């Protein structure tokens, strides 16, 4: 009986950890994508690239554990962030900002209620 309790407790811990990991990656992706938008609004294409790359580093793991519409939104956010990076590398801060804002909106749409993204 003790073994069964330990196994069940371990499974519960592992499953709760994956939910926590999704939350933190989604929230961090949202924060970096928002910083990319702010940088682009200030005309700083280099900073858009920096923050969009950091956002992708968090969107990808979040999308791996997401399901359904959330997964689709996070995958689309990843595409938008890649476009923001491409445009930022070309020095097009305004266009990069548009793509970064699209990513922010998609990350927000893909966030589960527990992510506390507003």
C-alpha positions in Angstrom: 0.0 0.0 0.0 2.9 2.4 0.8 4.4 1.7 -2.6 1.1 2.6 -4.3 0.8 5.8 -2.4 4.4 6.8 -3.3 3.8 6.0 -7.0 0.5 8.0 -7.0 2.1 10.9 -5.2 5.0 10.9 -7.7 2.7 10.9 -10.7 0.7 13.7 -9.2 3.9 15.8 -8.7 5.1 15.1 -12.2 1.7 16.1 -13.8 1.5 19.2 -11.7 5.0 20.2 -12.6 4.2 20.0 -16.4 1.2 22.3 -15.9 3.4 24.7 -13.9 6.1 24.6 -16.6 3.5 25.5 -19.3 2.3 28.4 -17.2 5.7 29.9 -16.6 6.8 29.5 -20.2 3.6 31.0 -21.5 3.9 34.0 -19.1 7.6 34.5 -19.9 6.9 34.3 -23.6 4.2 36.9 -23.2 6.5 39.2 -21.2 9.3 39.0 -23.8 6.9 39.5 -26.7 5.5 42.6 -25.0 9.0 43.9 -24.5 9.6 43.4 -28.2 6.6 45.5 -29.0 7.8 48.2 -26.6 11.2 48.2 -28.2 9.8 48.3 -31.7 7.5 51.2 -30.7 10.7 53.0 -29.6 12.2 52.3 -33.0 14.8 49.8 -31.7 14.9 46.9 -34.2 17.8 45.2 -32.4 15.9 45.0 -29.2 12.9 43.6 -31.0 15.0 40.8 -32.2 16.5 40.2 -28.8 13.2 39.9 -27.0 11.4 38.0 -29.9 14.2 35.4 -29.7 13.7 35.1 -25.9 10.0 34.8 -26.4 10.4 32.0 -28.9 12.6 30.2 -26.4 9.5 30.1 -24.1 6.7 29.7 -26.7 8.2 26.5 -28.0 8.2 24.5 -24.7 4.8 26.0 -23.9 3.3 24.7 -27.1 4.7 21.2 -26.6 2.6 20.8 -23.5 -0.5 22.7 -24.7 -3.5 21.2 -26.4 -6.2 22.2 -28.9 -6.7 25.8 -29.7 -4.0 26.9 -27.2 -1.4 24.8 -29.0 -2.5 26.3 -32.4 -2.3 29.9 -31.0 1.1 29.3 -29.5 2.4 27.8 -32.8 1.1 30.8 -34.7 2.7 33.1 -32.1 6.0 31.3 -32.9 5.6 32.1 -36.6 4.8 35.7 -35.8 7.9 36.0 -33.6 10.1 34.5 -36.4 8.7 37.2 -38.8 9.4 39.9 -36.2 13.0 38.6 -35.9 13.4 38.6 -39.7 12.1 42.1 -40.0 14.1 43.3 -37.0 17.3 41.9 -38.5 16.5 43.9 -41.7 16.2 47.0 -39.5 12.5 47.4 -40.0 11.4 48.2 -36.5 7.8 49.2 -37.5 7.1 46.0 -39.4 8.8 43.9 -36.7 6.6 45.6 -34.1 3.4 44.6 -36.0 4.5 40.9 -36.0 5.5 41.1 -32.3 2.1 42.5 -31.4 0.4 39.7 -33.3 2.5 37.3 -31.3 1.4 39.0 -28.0 -2.2 38.7 -29.0 -1.8 35.0 -30.0 0.1 34.1 -26.8 -2.6 35.8 -24.8 -5.3 33.8 -26.7 -3.3 30.6 -26.2 -2.8 31.2 -22.5 -4.8 29.1 -20.0 -6.7 30.9 -17.3 -4.0 30.0 -14.7 -1.3 31.9 -16.6 -2.6 35.2 -15.2 -1.8 37.1 -18.5 -3.8 40.2 -19.0 
